[in-house]
Amino acid sequence: MPSKPSNTRLKSARLAAGFHSQQALADALNVGVRQVRRWESEAPPWPHPELQQALTRVLGQDLEALGFALPAGRPDPVRRSLVGATVAAVGLAAVPSQSAAAMQPASVAADFEAVTRSHRRLYWSVAPATLHPAAVAHATLGCALLQETAGRTRQAVATALAETWLLAGRIEFFDLREAERASTTWLRALQAAGEADDSLLGAAILAHTAFIPAWAGRRDDAVERMVAARTYARRGPASALLLAWLDAVEAECETRCGNTNTAIHLLGHGEDVLAAGGEHESPAWLDWFSSVRLGAFKGNTQLKAGHLPQARATLRGVLEDLPAAEDKQRSVILGDLAAVEAASGSPEAACEYAREALDQLETTWYATGMDRVREVRRSLAPHQNQQCVRDLDERLYGWSTTVSALAR
């Protein structure tokens, strides 16, 4: 049976805020669950004044961004639509929407999607600080186009917009290390995916949001978000590659929270899923994952679990099989290999891998890769008087490396 129409903006905001049931949000607001159901219906009633502030405080957006329409006849307190809220949040000037009669042609969806695809490819080579403003500006345009399109054209724009916000959030989290900003951006991505009714994009976005609590050691929050992501994936149909990536993400979360045995089990399941394959094709936007990337997740987990010979073998295999264009991932793998050698009591080998990682980072900056190198240097503190470590410090704290790191 097709699902009933609903207020997807409020539902997406609720999930992104960590309220994984209507009852949970009702409890936070001290209202009945029936009230939340009404708000998540296709035509949600305007909240009572005492609840308006509570809703915006708990979910982090204004009422219209949450899918509520100001009732006719009420004074308009400077109305802000999803476009206005989004533009204000990213610090850009407000873009006035056109009248309902000024609708865009159907071709606008293909044009907007073409730029989204270009940004997807550019991510692997363009500096994050350069690409991010372009992606955000493109998302702002997409928000405006949502107001000027309808039907399948609007759905296509919403899908591309969700992918654009997802990309912007990936840059913020993995490249710029701005987790709080990424959280807000991924909420907007989830809302756009809801507008498009794209469950697979919703699964990908929700899985990305699990990284945020996992990095802070909040396992329960990360697990809840992964449950939501897997629920959306089941509505798919999801490809074997997407399902294996969900296993890898959950494994990363478990590893971050110290549960390496659980993580290794999840990674084994992901390998089995990929080996079995499936009939469903992977979405084009899933370009950040492959069987080689699954090996990278596995090698890092083996390292954290103290399985050093296995980690060394896994990571060396990944390095050999990694495509030439994946420069960002190469710095991460080299950093993990350096960590393996440092943990094995081989400071010279560790420093050699770390220097190779720095060589790669000078070509293609990646904050995650630099984090790996810094972790290795901290682990080499007992050997800091050795010449190989001093040579590494000369590279790590050279003028260009230090200035680049501080600038980012």
N, C-alpha and C positions, 0 to 999 in steps of 0.2 A: 504494500500500500504506500502511495506517495506520502511524504511527511506533510504535516499541516503548516501553512504559512506562519511565520513567527517573526518576532523582533530580533533579527540575527545580530544587530549591533550590541544590544544589551547582553544577549547570551554570550557573545564573543568576549565582551568586556568582563563578564562574570567569570568565565573560565580563565581568562588571562590573569585576573586578580587572585586566582587560587580558590574560588568558590565553585567546587565541582558538582554542586547540586543546588537546585532552587531552595531547598531547605537551609543549606548553609548560608546563603545570602539573606534569607529571611531572618535567620537567627542573628546575623550581624547587624541587621537594621531594626531588629525587635518588631517585626511584622509577621503576619501569617503567611504561610507558603502560598496560599491562594492569591495573595496580593502580588507576589513575584510572578506567578503564572500569568496573571492578567497583564503585567508589564511586559512579559515575553511573548504576548500574543501578537497577532498581525496588526491590531489597532490598539496599542497600549494607551490606557487613560493617563492624563497628565497627573503626576504625583501631587499629593497634598503638600502645602508649603513646608511643613515640618520635616517632610521626607526628602525634599528636593536637595537640600544641602547635604544630608546624610548620604544620598545616592552618589552625588558628585565627589564627595570626600572619599568614600569607600572604593569607588571604581575609577576615580582619577580623570573623569571626563565630564563635560557639561551635558545637560539633558538632551539636547538635540543630537549630539554626537552619540548618545546612548539610544537613539531611535525614537525619542518622544517628539511629537509635533505639538507646537503651541496651539491651544484651542482658539478658535476664531473668536474675536471680540476682546481677547485679553490684551493688555498693554504689552508691547514688544520690547523687552529689556535687551536691546541690541542682539538680535537673534544671530546665532552662529550655527551654520550647518556643519556637516562633516568636513566640507572644504574649509570653512572658516576656522574650525577647531584645529585641523591638521596644519594649515598654513601658519596659524599663530604659534603652534607648538614648535615648529621648526624655525621660527624667527623670521619669516618672510612677510612681505606686505600682503594684506588681504587681496584676494582676487575676486572681483565682483562677478557673480553668476549672471548669465544671460537670462532673458525671459524664457518661459516655457516654450514659446513659439520658435525660438532660435535653436532648433535641434541640429545636431551634427549628422553628416551622411554616414552610411554604414561603413564606408571605407576608413573612417577614422580609427576603428578598432585595429585593423591590420597595420596602419601606420604607427599607432601607439605600441602595439606588440613588437614591431620591428626594432624600435629603440630599446625596449626591454630585453630582447634577445641580444642586442649588441652589448648592453651593459653586462649581461651574464657572461659573455665571452671576455670582455675587457677586464673583469675582476681578476683574472689570473695573471695579468701583466701590468696593469695600470696601478700607479701608487694609490693607496687607500685614500689619502687626504685629497687627491685629485678627483677620484671617481665618486666619492661620497656626495659632494655637493651636486654633482650632475644627476645622481640617482634620486636624491631628495627633490630636486627641481622637477624631475620627470614624474615623481609621485604626486607632486603638487598639481601638475598639469592633469594627471589622471583623475585626481579628486574633482577637479573642475569639469572634466569630461563626463564624469558620472552624472552630473546634473543636466547634461545636454544630450544624453543618449537614452535609448529605451530598448527593451526586448533583448534579443540576442547580442546586439551591438553593445549594450550596456553590460551584459554578462561578460563578454569578451574583454572589455576594458577593465572590469572589476578583477578578472583573473590576472591580467597583466599587471594591474596595480598591486595586487597581493604579492606577486612575485617580486616586484620592485621594492616594496616595503621589506620583504624578507631579505633581499640582497642588502639593502641599507642597514638592516639590523645585524646581518652577518659581519659587515664591515665594522660597525660600531663595537660589536662584542669581540670578535677574533682579531681585528686589526688595530682598532683604536683603544681597546680595553675600556669601553664605556658601557658597563653592564646595565646601569639604570636607564640610560638613554635607549639601549637596545630593547629593554623591556617594553618601553612605551612604543617604540617603532614596531615591534612584533605584535603588539595589541592592534595597531592599525592594520597590519598585514592580515591578522585573523578576522578583523571586521570586513575587510575587502574580500577575503575568501568566502565569508558568509554571504556577502552580497552576490558573489558569483556562484554560490552553492557548490563550491569545489572542495569536496571532502579530503582529497589527497593533499592538496595544498594546505588545508587546515591541519592535517596530521603532521606535515613537515614543519609548520610554524609552531604548533604546540610542542613538538619534540625539541625544537630549538629553545623554547622558553624553559625547558627542563634543565638546560645547562646553567642557568642563572642560580637557582637554589643549590644545584649540585656543587658549583664552584665555592659556595659558601658553606658547604657541609650539611645542608638541610635536606637529608635524604627523603623524608616523608613527602615534602613538597615536590621534589623531583619525581618521585614515583607516581604521585597523583597526576602530574602532567603527562607522564608517559602512558598512564592508563587512558587518559583522554586522547592522546595521540593515536594509540592503537585502536581505540573505539572508532575514531574518524577513518583510519585506514581500512577497517573492515567494511566501511560503506563504499569503498573504492570503485572498482576492484583494484587492489594494490598489486604491484609487480613484486617478484622475488627480491629485486634489488632494493626496493623501498622497505620491504619487511626486514631484510638483513640490516639495512641502515638503522632502523628502529632498534634492533638488537644491539648494534654497535653504540648508539647513543646511550641506551640504558646501561650498557656495560661501562661506558665512560663515566656516567653518573655514579655507578656503584664503586668504580675504582677511586674516584675522587672522595668518596665517603668511606673508603677503607675496606670495602667488601670485595676483595679481588677474586675470591673463589666463585662468588655469584657472577662476577663479571666474566670470568673465563668460561663459565657454563653458557652464558648468553652469547658469547662470541662463537663458541662451538655450534650453538643452534643457528647462528647467522651463517656460518660456513655450510651447514647442512641445507639451509634454505636456498642458498645460492647454487649448491651442487644439484639440488632437485630441480631448479629452474621453475618455470611456470609459463602460462599462456598469455599473461597480461604484459603489455609493453610498458616500459618505464617512462615517466613524463620527461620531457626534454630538460626541465629545470633541475633534475636530479643529476647534475654534472659534478657534484662534489664528492661522489662516492663510487666505489668500484670494489672488485675483489682485492685489488692491491691495497686500497685504503682500509679495507677490513683487516688486512694483515698489519697495517700500521697501528690500528687500534689494539690488536692482539699483542704486538710487540711491546707497546707501552704498558699494557696491563701485566704482561709477564715480568717486565722490569720492576713495576711497583710491587709485584708479589714476591720478588726476590728470586725468580727463576731465570738466573742470568744466562746460562748457556742457551736455553730456549729462546730468550729474548734476543740474544746476539744473532742466532741463526735466522729467526723470523725477520728481524729488522734488516739484516744484510740481504735477504731475499727480496724484501720490499724495495730496498734501494736499487737493486739490479733491475727490477721489473717496473719501476716507476717511470711513467712516460716523461719524455724530455721537457714537455711544456709545464709540468707540475713543480715549478720552482719553489713555491711557498711550502708545499709539503716536504720537499727535499730538505729544507733547513730543519724541519721538525724531526725527521728521521735521523739526520746527522746528530742533532742534539740528543736524541734518545740513545743512539749508539755511543756517544760520548759518556752519557750517564751510566750505561752498562759497564764501560771500561773503568770508570771512576769507582763504581761499586765493587768491581772485581780487583781493585788494587793496582790498576795499570794507569797511572797518571799521564804517562807520555802518550799512550794511545788515546786516552780521553781528550787530551789537549789537541791532538791532531784532528780528531773528528770535530771538536769545537771550533777549531780554526777554519775547517772546511765549511761549517755552518755559517760562520761569519762572512766567509767569501760569498756564499750564496745570498746572505742577507744584504750585502752591499749591492747586489744586482737587483734583488726583489725583496723589499722589506715585508716582514711578517712578524707582528708582535708576539704571536704564539711561538715562533721559532726562536726569537730573542729570549723569551722567558725560559725556554729549554736550556739555552747556553748559560744564562745566569744561574739557573739551578745547578748546573754542572760545576760552575766556578765556586759556588758556595760549598759544594760537596768536596772540593779539592782543597779546602782550608788547611787540612793537616799536611799538605804537600806544597804550601804556598812559597816555600823557600827554594823549591826546585826550579831549575832554569826553564823547563817546559811550561810551568805555570806562570812564571814571570813573563815569558814570551807571549803567552795567551793574554795576560793583562795588558801588554803593550797593544795588542790588537783590540781587545775589548774596550779599552779606555783611550783609544786613539782619538784624534780630534774629530775626524769625520763620523766615527761610530758614536761617540759620546754626544755630539751635537745633534745627530740624526735621532738618537734615542730620546733626548730631552725634547726635541721639537715635536715628536710624536706623542 
